[in-house]
Amino acid sequence: MEPITTLFDTNRDTGRNVLTEDLRILYGGDLEFPEHSDRPYVIGNFVSTLDGVVSFAVPGKSGGGDISGFNETDRFIMGLLRASADAVMVGARTLQEVAPGYLWSPEHAYPKAQEHYAKYRHGVLNKPEPPWNVIVSGSGALDLQRAVFRARGVKTLVITSPKGAELLSINGVAALDPVEVRAIEAPAGKIPPAPILELLRDEFAVKLLLHEGGPALFGDFVAHGRLDELFLTVAPQFAGRDTGQQRPGVISGVEFMPETAPWLKLASVKQSGDHLYLRYGGLTRRATSEGPS
């Protein structure tokens, strides 16, 4: 992996050391997250092209690896965020687009740093268990043969609607010991973010939630003001968009007007080769008609 250079970091001089020394060297600095008293702290992680595309939307080429060019540093940061989190959440479409054996674990993102992640997670964060893999699916129409539902040592939670829970029951989810299912009412086919976060906090002790998409589920969280930070890798390539099939950006399914569009504050900028690794926080609404231009 190429060295990471920290170009800008608002938290660089806090004097606290949360990461282990080896991870601080690899990451080019420290990494710390606050906590909310009433809900999990939510961070998102995406990789995007220069023109804002997060997926080529081509069968077999829809993952983030094709966007980043399978960049090692992007995968290292992905693993580091997973090692920090209590749960990693994705939507049903994201699940469908990855390989059947894929798991949302730190070591699956970047196996080379497995020992570093484990030392940090167990020894520093005192989190002996792996992060929950949380799958959000209103319909419950999931392929239960996938590794995320069957792999040993993986804790998986499916959040679905009451009808989705019925379908999962018919399909034999109860026989899968590592899998928990919880039903939440889904008005207009969407499960609202607030009860998801309430469930994760109250039943599964989640304090830090890593949101890895897809764009529709992520957009819903942003629209409801349930995002605290965004980690965004910018890959130095163009993907383009065709008028017949729109390739997704970080957010889809919701639309903001200039007066209500969320703004974020830049917290850090890191560089490795030609890739940039951005961290944003402070999600706010523009208060007046005047603002950033």
N, C-alpha and C positions, 0 to 999 in steps of 0.2 A: 504494500500500500504506500502511495506517495505521502510525504509529510503534509500535515494540515497546518496552514498558516492562518492565525487569527488576525484579521485586519481591523476588526472593531468588536468590542464587547462591553456592554454597559455594566456587566456583573464581574468584570475582570479583577477588580481590586477590593472585593468584599472581605478578603482575608480568611474566608472559610475554604476548607478542602473537603468536598464531598466525594469526588471520585478517588479511586486508588491512584497511587503515583503513576503506575504504568498506563492507566487509562487517561490521566491528565496529559501525559506526554503524547499519546496517540491522538487525542482529541484537540490538542492545542489549547488547553484551558480546562476549567472546571465546569460542572453542570449541576444545577440545583433547581428544585421546583418548590413553590409554596403549596399550602393546603387551604381548601375551603372548609368551613365548619358545617355547611349545609348540603354540599354535594361534592362529587369527585372533581378534582382539577383536570381539565381536558386539554390535551395537546394533540395537534394533528401533524401528520407527516406525509408529504407528497414529494414526487419528483416531476419536474415539468420541463418541456422544451422552451426555447427562447420565445416561441410564439404561443405559449400557454397551453400546450397539449399534454395531458397526463396519460393518455393511452392511444396507441395507433388504431385500436378498435378493429384489429385484424385477427382472425382465429389463429391461435398459437403464437401471436405476437402482441398480446394485449397488456402484458405486464409492465411494471415499472422498470424492470431490467432493460427492456428494449428502449425505453425513453432515456435512461441514464447511460446506456452503452455498457451495462453491467459494471458500472463504476465501483471500485472497491471501497472507496471512502464513503460513498452513499450507503453501501450495504453495512459498513462498520457503524455509521451513525444510526442507521435503522436498528441494528442489534443493540446499540447502547441505549436507545430510547426504550426498547422492549425490556431490557434488563432493569430499567428504572421503574417501569410501570407495574401496576397491580393487575391490569387487564389490557388486552389488545382487542379492539373491536373493528369488525368489517361487516359490510352488507352482503347479501346473498349473491349479488352479481359479481362482486370481487371474488367471492369464494369460487364461483363457477369459472372464472378466468384464469385461476392459477392451476398448477399441476395437481393431480389427485393426491400426491403425497406431501403437499405443502403444509407446513405448520407455522403458526405465528409465535415463534420463540426466538430468543436472542441468538442462539447458536445456529438456527436455521437461516437467519439473515446473513451471518458472517461467521462461519465455523472456525476461522483462524483465531478469533478472539474468545473462543468458548471459555477457556480457563480464566481470562481476565474478567469476563462478564460474571461468571460464577463467584469469583472472589469478591467482586463489588456487590453483587446482589445479596449474597449470603452474609459476608463479613461486615459490610458497611451499612447496607439498608436493612439488614436483619429480615430478609424475605426468603425463607428457606424453600418455599414452594414456587413453581414456575408461574408466570402470569396466566390468568384466565384467557382462553381464546373465546371471544364473544362474537357470535354470529347473529345478525339481525335479519329476520326474514318474516315479513307479514304473512306470506302464504304458507310457510312451512314446507314448501316443495324443495327439499334438499336431498342431495345424494348422500345417503348415510354410509356409503361404502368408502368415503374419503377418509384419509388418515386422521384428520382433525377430530373425527368422531370415534376413532378406534385405536389410536396410538397410545401405548403405555406411557404413563407419566405426563399426559396432557390433560388439563382440566378444561372442558368445553361447556359453555353456556349458550343455549339457543334462546333468544328472545323473539317471541312471535305473537300472533294474535290468537284468540280462543279457537278460531277455525283452523289456524295453522297448527296449534297444539293437537287438535283432533287428528289432523292428517299425519303428523309425526307419530302419534300413538298407533294409528293404523299401520304405519310403515315399520313399527317395531323399535322405536327409539328407547323404550323402557329396558330393552335387553343390552343396551350399551352403557355399561357401568360408569365410564368417565363423563357421561353427558348429563347435564341438567337442562330442563326446559321450563321456561316461565312465560306465561301468557299475559299480555297487556292489550287492552282495547285499542283498536287501530282505526280511528275515524278516517274516512276517505282512503282507506288502505295504507295509511302511514302510521307507524308507531311513534308517538311524540317523544322528543328527547328527554323532557323533564321526568316522566315516570321511569324511563330507562336508567337515568342517573340515580333516581331515588332507590330503585331496585338494587343497583350495583353497590350503592353505599350501605343500605340497610341489611341486605342478605349476604353480600359477598365481600364486605369490608374493603371496597375499592376506594382508595384515596387519590390515585393517579391513573387516569384512563388515557391510553394512547389510541387515537382514532386514525385508522389507515384507509378510510374510504368505504365505498366509492363516493364519487362526486355527488350523487343524489342524497345519500345518507349524511354526508359531510355538510352539504348545503343546508339541510334541514337543521342541523345543529347550529350553524352560523346564523341562520334566519331567526332562531329562537334565543340567540345570545348565549349559547352554551359552549363556546370555544374560548379558551384562555390563551393559547399560544399556537403558532404554526411554525413548523420546521419545513423549509422548502429547499430542495436541491434544484438548482437551475443547470440543466445540461446544455452544452454549447451546440445545439442542432435545431433545425427547423423541421416540423412535421407537416404543417399545412392542413387545410380543411377543404373539403369538397362540398359544394352546395347540396349534393344529394345525400351525404352522410356526414353529419357533424361529429368530429372527434371531440371527446369531452375535455373540459378544463378542470380546475380544482373543484369548482362548484357547478352543479347542474340541477335543474328542477325548481329553482327559485330565481327570482329576478328582483334586483334592487333599483330604486330610483336614485338620482344624484343626491337628493335631500336625505335619504335614509340608508345609503350604502355604508357598510361597516368600514372603518379605517383601523389600521394597526400601526404599532410603533416598532421600529427596527431595534432589536435587542443585540444581535450579533451578526457578523459577516465573517465567514471562513472561506478559504480557498485551497484547492488542491488541483494542480494542473490547470485545466481550462474550466473546471466546474466551480460553481459557487454554492455555498451552504448557508442559507439565511434562516434566522430565527426572529419571529415577530411575536409581539405580545400586545396587551393593552387594547383589546377590541372595543371600539367606541363608535357611536353614531355622530355624524357631523351636526353640531348644535345649531348652527346658523347657516344662512345662505352663502356666507363667505367661508372659505376654507382652502385646503390644498388644491392646487391647480396643476 
